Amino acid sequence: MKENNLTILSKVLLALVGLLFIGSLFVPMWRIELDAPQYPEGLVLQLHANKIGGDVDIINGLNHYIGMATLHSENFFEFTVLPYVFGAFAFLSIILIFINNRKFVFGFLVILVTFVVLAGIDFYRWNYEYGHNLNPDAAIKVPGMSYQPPLIGYKQLLNFGAYSIPDTGGLMLIGAGMLLFFVVLKEFKFKKSI
């Protein structure tokens, strides 16, 4: 069963993956930046693992005029669950060092990819509902207009340009995923040559 054991480098990278998951809990994961002529400094909505931050009150005030729901951290069950999910991923990364079996690391990668796909679907659903379920009594109504922010990238919403991009925590999570993918690739494809 020695051929299934992890190399020292893989164990070090798994420890780093665990640290990245833990670190992502303390910084914003995602940001939606809004640029408009009346806000030359821009507005930002930051999504942490456990809350919404940034210019929430200003954005809620603006969204009221077009009939969008106000944003409150307690309205999203995801903020209750995500800290535990990332904590579990960090714990699993460290446990895999001691399990010392590349097949389990591959299993962890499959779990992580599944989580990322489900999280992306959930984020899209959240953006869709937020941008389409408008109050019919709103002060400003543009027939046929929806205000769904982009999942990732840029979108023009009336006079606002909306940028949806990873923040520091999101970059840490991307880094953790890339390192985990590298460990699996190294252990299964290149182990004999290293």
C-alpha positions in Angstrom: 0.0 0.0 0.0 3.1 2.2 0.0 2.2 3.4 -3.5 -0.9 5.1 -2.1 1.1 7.1 0.5 1.5 10.8 0.1 4.8 12.5 -0.5 6.2 15.1 2.0 5.5 17.9 -0.5 1.8 16.8 -0.8 1.5 16.8 3.0 2.9 20.3 3.2 0.5 21.5 0.5 -2.4 19.9 2.3 -1.5 21.8 5.4 -1.4 25.0 3.3 -4.8 24.1 1.9 -6.2 23.9 5.4 -4.7 27.2 6.4 -6.2 28.9 3.3 -9.6 27.6 4.3 -9.2 28.9 7.8 -7.9 32.2 6.6 -10.8 32.7 4.2 -13.1 32.9 7.2 -11.6 36.2 8.3 -11.7 38.2 5.1 -14.3 39.0 2.4 -14.8 36.1 -0.1 -16.7 37.9 -2.8 -17.4 41.5 -3.8 -19.8 43.3 -6.1 -18.6 46.7 -7.0 -21.0 49.3 -8.3 -19.8 52.3 -10.3 -22.0 55.2 -11.4 -21.6 58.9 -12.1 -23.3 60.0 -8.9 -20.9 57.7 -6.9 -17.5 58.5 -8.3 -15.8 56.6 -5.4 -17.9 53.6 -6.2 -20.0 51.3 -3.9 -19.0 47.8 -2.8 -21.0 44.9 -1.4 -18.7 42.4 0.3 -19.8 38.8 1.0 -18.0 37.2 3.9 -18.5 33.6 5.0 -20.8 34.7 7.8 -22.2 38.2 6.8 -22.7 40.9 4.2 -20.4 43.9 4.5 -19.4 47.1 2.7 -21.8 49.8 1.7 -24.9 47.8 2.5 -27.0 50.6 3.9 -26.4 52.9 0.9 -27.1 50.0 -1.6 -30.3 49.1 0.3 -31.4 52.7 0.1 -30.8 52.8 -3.6 -32.4 49.4 -4.2 -35.6 50.5 -2.4 -36.4 52.9 -5.3 -36.3 50.2 -7.9 -38.1 47.7 -5.8 -35.3 45.3 -4.9 -35.3 43.6 -1.5 -33.1 44.9 1.2 -30.0 42.9 2.2 -29.6 41.6 5.7 -27.1 38.9 6.7 -29.8 37.1 8.8 -31.9 36.5 5.7 -29.4 34.1 4.2 -28.9 30.6 5.7 -25.6 30.3 3.8 -24.0 32.7 6.3 -24.8 30.2 9.1 -23.5 27.2 7.2 -20.4 28.4 5.3 -18.1 28.9 8.4 -18.8 25.3 9.4 -18.2 24.0 5.8 -14.9 25.8 5.5 -13.9 24.8 9.0 -14.7 21.1 8.0 -12.7 21.5 4.8 -9.7 22.8 6.8 -10.0 20.0 9.3 -10.3 17.4 6.5 -7.2 18.9 4.8 -5.2 18.3 8.0 -6.7 14.9 8.7 -5.7 13.7 5.2 -2.1 14.3 6.1 -2.4 11.7 8.8 -4.6 9.3 6.7 -1.7 9.5 4.2 -3.6 8.0 1.3 -3.9 9.6 -2.1 -7.3 8.1 -2.9 -8.8 10.0 0.1 -7.2 13.2 -1.3 -8.9 12.5 -4.6 -12.2 12.0 -2.8 -11.7 15.4 -1.1 -11.1 17.1 -4.4 -14.4 15.5 -5.8 -16.2 16.8 -2.7 -14.7 20.3 -3.1 -15.6 20.5 -6.8 -19.2 19.4 -6.0 -19.4 22.1 -3.3 -18.1 24.7 -5.7 -20.7 23.8 -8.4 -23.5 23.8 -5.8 -22.3 27.1 -4.3 -22.2 28.7 -7.8 -25.8 27.5 -8.5 -26.9 28.9 -5.1 -25.2 32.2 -5.8 -26.8 32.5 -9.2 -30.2 31.7 -7.7 -29.7 34.3 -5.0 -28.7 36.9 -7.6 -31.6 36.0 -9.9 -34.2 36.3 -7.1 -32.6 39.5 -5.9 -32.7 41.1 -9.3 -36.0 39.8 -10.6 -38.4 39.7 -7.6 -39.1 43.4 -7.6 -41.7 45.3 -5.6 -44.5 46.3 -8.0 -45.0 49.5 -6.0 -41.5 50.8 -6.5 -40.9 54.4 -7.2 -38.9 53.7 -10.4 -40.2 51.1 -12.8 -38.5 50.3 -16.1 -40.7 47.8 -18.1 -38.9 44.6 -18.8 -35.9 45.6 -16.7 -34.3 43.2 -14.2 -31.4 44.1 -11.9 -29.7 40.7 -11.6 -26.0 41.3 -10.7 -23.5 39.2 -12.7 -22.4 35.9 -11.3 -18.8 36.9 -12.3 -17.6 39.7 -14.5 -19.3 42.9 -15.6 -22.9 43.9 -16.3 -24.5 47.3 -16.9 -27.6 47.9 -14.7 -29.2 51.2 -15.7 -26.6 53.8 -14.9 -24.6 51.5 -12.7 -21.8 49.2 -13.8 -21.7 46.1 -11.7 -18.5 44.1 -11.2 -18.8 40.7 -9.5 -15.3 39.4 -8.6 -13.6 37.3 -5.9 -12.3 39.2 -2.9 -9.3 38.2 -0.7 -11.1 35.1 0.8 -12.3 34.0 -2.6 -8.8 34.2 -4.0 -7.6 32.1 -1.0 -10.3 29.5 -1.7 -9.3 29.4 -5.4 -5.7 29.0 -4.3 -6.7 26.1 -2.0 -8.6 24.4 -4.8 -5.7 24.8 -7.2 -3.2 23.4 -4.6 -5.5 20.4 -3.9 -5.8 19.8 -7.7 -2.0 20.0 -8.0 -1.6 17.5 -5.1 -4.0 15.0 -6.8 -2.3 15.5 -10.2 1.1 15.1 -8.7 0.1 12.0 -6.7 -1.7 10.2 -9.5 0.1 11.3 -12.7 3.6 12.5 -11.8 4.5 10.5 -8.7 6.7 8.1 -10.5 8.7 10.8 -12.1 9.2 12.9 -9.0 
